Amino acid sequence: MLETNKPTEIELINRARAGDESAFGALVEPLRKPLFSYIYRMVTHSHDAEDLLQDVLVRVLQSLPRYRAESKFKTWLFGIATHVCLDHLRRKRRWRVEAQLYGQYETEADETAVERLGTLLHSPDFVFEMREHIAFCFSCISRTLEPEEQAAMMLREVLGFSNQEAAGMLEISEPVFRHRLSAARAKMIGSYEGLCQLINKSGVCWQCRGLHEFAGPGHNSQLVQIEVAPGVEISPESLFNARLKIVSEANFPDSRTRTMHDDFFEGLTRREEGRSD
C-alpha cells in the first residue's frame, strides 16, 4: 500500500487558519518540547515557563491568520515566544553574578536543606547529569544580562538560529543584533572569569564536582570537563565556546536531573527577585 503524502507546512497552516484543531496540533506538537526548553532557559522557573508556554500557544493561534509565511513556522513561533519571555523578564530583577554562590552558602548552612537535597539526589530515579548542570549554570549567568541581550545569546548561540533569523525575531536590524550578541558574550565571559574559583585546574566546576560526589555511585553520570577544541589556545573566549557546545547539546531540562534544577531555580528566583538591595 502506498503511503499517503503528508501535508506540507503551508497546507497545515491553511487548515489551522480554518479552525482545524488537528492541523494546529500537527504544527505545534513537534515543537512543544524545544519551545518549552527555550522558555525555561530564559525565565529560569518551571511554573512560569509552563504558564508562558500556554500564553505563547494562545498567541500563536490568535495570530495565525496574520502569518504570511515569510519565515519558517518554527522561526515565527519562537519569535512569538521570545517576545512573551521579554515581556515577562522586563518585569523581573536581573540576577547577581554570584547568585549560585549565595544559594550554595545558604543551603550548606541549613541542615534541613542539606537533608532535603540529599534525599532528592539519592532517590531511585535521580541521576546527576553534569551537562544539564552546566546548562543550568549558563541560564543563571544569562539572567544577569538585559533581557534583549539574553534573548540574542539564547537564539544564536544555544538554539542555532542565524543572525538574520534572530534579528527578525527580535524585530531589530542585523547590525544591532550583532552588537547585542557581542555585548552579551563579553558580559558572560567576564562573569565566568569573575567566578573562576568555581573551576579547578582539571577544568571541572567545584559545584559540579561537589554535587557529582554528593549524588554518589549509581546516581551520577560521567564527570565532564570544560575543554577547548584540540589545537585551540585556552582563553576566556575559547572556554566560553566550550561551555556553549555543552549547553547547546545538553538535554536540558528534559532529564532525570530536572527535579533538582527546578528546586534550585525556584530558590534562586525567590532570593534574587525578592532581595532588597
C-alpha positions as CSV (number, residue, x, y, z in Angstrom):
1,M,0.0,0.0,0.0
2,L,1.3,3.4,-1.0
3,E,1.9,5.8,1.9
4,T,-0.4,8.9,2.0
5,N,1.6,12.0,1.3
6,K,2.0,14.1,4.4
7,P,0.5,17.6,4.2
8,T,3.0,20.4,3.7
9,E,3.6,23.0,6.4
10,I,1.6,25.6,4.4
11,E,-1.3,23.2,4.0
12,L,-1.4,22.6,7.7
13,I,-1.3,26.3,8.3
14,N,-4.2,26.9,6.0
15,R,-6.2,24.2,7.6
16,A,-5.4,25.6,11.1
17,R,-6.5,29.0,10.0
18,A,-9.8,27.5,9.0
19,G,-10.2,26.1,12.5
20,D,-8.8,22.6,12.1
21,E,-7.5,21.8,15.6
22,S,-5.7,18.6,14.4
23,A,-3.8,20.7,11.9
24,F,-2.8,23.2,14.6
25,G,-1.7,20.3,16.8
26,A,0.4,18.8,13.9
27,L,2.2,22.2,13.6
28,V,3.0,22.9,17.3
29,E,3.3,19.5,19.0
30,P,6.6,18.5,17.4
31,L,8.0,21.9,18.6
32,R,6.4,21.8,22.1
33,K,9.5,20.3,23.9
34,P,12.1,22.5,22.3
35,L,9.8,25.5,22.8
36,F,9.4,24.8,26.5
37,S,13.1,24.2,26.8
38,Y,13.8,27.7,25.3
39,I,11.3,29.4,27.6
40,Y,12.6,27.5,30.7
41,R,16.2,28.5,29.9
42,M,15.1,32.1,29.5
43,V,12.8,32.6,32.6
44,T,14.5,30.0,34.8
45,H,11.4,29.0,36.7
46,S,9.4,25.8,35.9
47,H,5.9,27.1,36.8
48,D,6.5,30.4,35.0
49,A,7.7,28.5,31.9
50,E,4.6,26.3,31.8
51,D,2.3,29.4,32.1
52,L,4.2,31.3,29.4
53,L,4.2,28.3,27.1
54,Q,0.4,28.3,27.2
55,D,0.4,32.0,26.6
56,V,2.6,31.5,23.6
57,L,0.3,28.9,22.1
58,V,-2.7,31.1,22.6
59,R,-1.0,34.0,20.9
60,V,0.1,31.7,18.0
61,L,-3.5,30.6,17.5
62,Q,-4.7,34.1,17.6
63,S,-2.0,35.4,15.3
64,L,-2.2,32.6,12.7
65,P,-4.5,34.5,10.3
66,R,-1.8,37.2,10.0
67,Y,1.1,34.8,9.5
68,R,2.5,35.5,6.0
69,A,4.9,32.5,5.8
70,E,7.8,34.9,5.1
71,S,9.8,32.8,7.6
72,K,9.6,29.2,8.7
73,F,6.8,28.4,11.1
74,K,9.3,27.4,13.7
75,T,11.1,30.7,13.4
76,W,7.8,32.6,13.6
77,L,6.7,30.5,16.6
78,F,10.0,31.1,18.5
79,G,9.8,34.8,17.7
80,I,6.4,35.0,19.5
81,A,7.9,33.0,22.4
82,T,10.8,35.4,22.5
83,H,8.5,38.5,22.9
84,V,6.5,36.7,25.6
85,C,9.7,35.9,27.5
86,L,10.9,39.5,27.1
87,D,7.7,40.9,28.4
88,H,8.0,38.6,31.4
89,L,11.7,39.3,32.1
90,R,11.3,43.1,31.8
91,R,9.2,43.0,34.9
92,K,11.8,41.0,36.9
93,R,15.1,41.9,38.5
94,R,18.3,40.9,36.9
95,W,20.2,38.3,38.9
96,R,23.6,38.9,40.6
97,V,26.5,37.1,39.1
98,E,27.1,35.4,42.4
99,A,23.5,34.2,42.7
100,Q,24.5,30.5,42.7
101,L,27.2,31.0,45.3
102,Y,24.7,32.7,47.7
103,G,22.3,29.8,47.1
104,Q,25.1,27.3,47.8
105,Y,26.1,29.0,51.0
106,E,22.5,29.2,52.3
107,T,21.9,25.6,51.5
108,E,25.1,24.4,53.3
109,A,24.2,26.5,56.4
110,D,20.7,24.9,56.6
111,E,20.8,21.2,57.8
112,T,17.2,20.7,56.7
113,A,18.0,22.0,53.2
114,V,21.1,19.7,53.0
115,E,19.0,16.7,54.1
116,R,16.3,17.5,51.5
117,L,18.9,17.8,48.8
118,G,20.5,14.5,49.9
119,T,17.1,12.8,49.7
120,L,16.5,14.1,46.3
121,L,19.9,13.2,44.9
122,H,19.6,9.6,46.3
123,S,16.1,9.0,45.1
124,P,15.8,5.8,42.9
125,D,15.1,7.7,39.6
126,F,17.5,10.6,40.1
127,V,20.8,10.9,38.1
128,F,23.0,13.9,38.3
129,E,23.8,14.9,34.7
130,M,26.7,17.3,34.6
131,R,25.9,18.5,31.1
132,E,22.5,19.6,32.3
133,H,24.0,21.3,35.3
134,I,26.4,23.2,33.1
135,A,23.4,24.3,31.1
136,F,21.6,25.3,34.3
137,C,24.6,27.4,35.3
138,F,24.6,29.0,31.9
139,S,21.0,30.1,32.3
140,C,21.8,31.5,35.7
141,I,24.6,33.6,34.3
142,S,22.4,34.7,31.4
143,R,19.8,36.1,33.8
144,T,22.4,38.8,34.8
145,L,22.0,40.2,31.2
146,E,19.5,42.6,29.9
147,P,16.6,40.6,28.5
148,E,17.3,41.6,24.9
149,E,20.9,40.5,25.3
150,Q,19.9,37.3,26.9
151,A,17.5,36.5,24.0
152,A,20.2,37.2,21.5
153,M,22.5,34.8,23.2
154,M,20.0,32.0,23.5
155,L,18.6,32.4,20.0
156,R,22.0,32.5,18.2
157,E,24.5,30.6,20.4
158,V,22.3,28.0,22.1
159,L,19.4,27.4,19.6
160,G,21.5,28.0,16.5
161,F,19.2,30.4,14.6
162,S,21.1,32.6,12.1
163,N,21.8,36.2,12.7
164,Q,19.2,37.1,10.2
165,E,16.6,34.9,11.8
166,A,17.3,36.0,15.3
167,A,17.3,39.7,14.3
168,G,13.9,39.2,12.7
169,M,12.6,37.5,15.8
170,L,13.7,40.5,17.9
171,E,12.5,42.9,15.2
172,I,15.8,44.7,15.0
173,S,18.4,45.1,12.3
174,E,21.3,42.7,11.9
175,P,23.9,45.2,13.0
176,V,22.0,46.0,16.2
177,F,21.6,42.2,16.8
178,R,25.3,41.6,16.3
179,H,26.1,44.4,18.8
180,R,23.8,42.9,21.4
181,L,25.2,39.4,20.9
182,S,28.7,40.7,21.2
183,A,27.8,42.6,24.4
184,A,26.1,39.5,25.8
185,R,29.2,37.3,25.1
186,A,31.6,39.9,26.6
187,K,29.5,40.2,29.8
188,M,29.0,36.4,30.3
189,I,32.7,35.7,29.6
190,G,33.6,38.4,32.2
191,S,31.1,36.9,34.7
192,Y,32.6,33.4,34.3
193,E,36.1,34.8,34.8
194,G,34.9,36.5,38.0
195,L,33.7,33.1,39.2
196,C,36.9,31.4,38.3
197,Q,37.2,30.0,41.9
198,L,34.4,27.6,40.8
199,I,36.7,25.9,38.2
200,N,39.7,23.8,39.4
201,K,42.8,23.0,37.4
202,S,41.3,20.0,35.7
203,G,38.6,22.2,34.2
204,V,35.7,20.9,36.4
205,C,33.4,23.2,38.3
206,W,33.7,22.8,42.1
207,Q,29.9,22.9,42.4
208,C,29.6,20.3,39.7
209,R,32.2,18.1,41.4
210,G,30.6,18.5,44.8
211,L,27.1,17.6,43.5
212,H,28.5,14.7,41.5
213,E,30.2,13.3,44.6
214,F,27.2,14.0,46.8
215,A,24.9,12.1,44.5
216,G,27.2,9.1,44.7
217,P,27.6,5.9,42.6
218,G,24.5,4.9,40.7
219,H,23.2,8.5,40.8
220,N,25.7,10.4,38.8
221,S,27.0,10.4,35.2
222,Q,30.5,10.9,33.9
223,L,32.4,13.9,35.3
224,V,32.5,16.4,32.5
225,Q,35.4,18.8,32.0
226,I,35.2,22.1,30.1
227,E,37.8,21.6,27.4
228,V,38.6,23.6,24.4
229,A,38.9,22.0,20.9
230,P,42.2,20.4,20.1
231,G,44.8,22.9,18.9
232,V,42.8,25.9,20.2
233,E,44.6,28.1,22.7
234,I,42.9,28.2,26.2
235,S,41.5,31.6,26.8
236,P,38.3,33.1,28.4
237,E,36.7,33.1,25.0
238,S,37.6,29.6,24.0
239,L,36.4,28.3,27.4
240,F,33.2,30.1,26.8
241,N,32.8,28.5,23.4
242,A,33.4,25.1,25.0
243,R,30.7,25.8,27.5
244,L,28.4,26.8,24.7
245,K,28.9,23.5,22.9
246,I,27.9,21.6,26.1
247,V,25.0,23.9,26.7
248,S,23.6,23.6,23.2
249,E,23.9,19.8,23.2
250,A,22.5,19.3,26.8
251,N,19.1,17.6,27.1
252,F,18.0,20.5,29.3
253,P,15.7,20.5,31.1
254,D,14.2,17.2,30.0
255,S,16.4,14.9,32.1
256,R,16.5,13.0,35.3
257,T,18.3,16.0,36.9
258,R,15.2,18.1,36.2
259,T,13.7,17.9,39.8
260,M,16.9,19.3,41.3
261,H,17.2,22.1,38.8
262,D,13.5,23.1,39.3
263,D,14.2,23.3,43.0
264,F,17.4,25.3,42.5
265,F,15.8,27.7,40.1
266,E,12.8,28.2,42.4
267,G,15.1,29.1,45.3
268,L,17.3,31.4,43.2
269,T,14.3,33.2,41.8
270,R,12.8,33.8,45.2
271,R,16.1,35.1,46.6
272,E,17.2,37.2,43.6
273,E,13.8,38.8,42.8
274,G,12.9,39.3,46.4
275,R,16.2,40.9,47.6
276,S,16.1,44.5,49.0
277,D,19.5,45.8,47.8
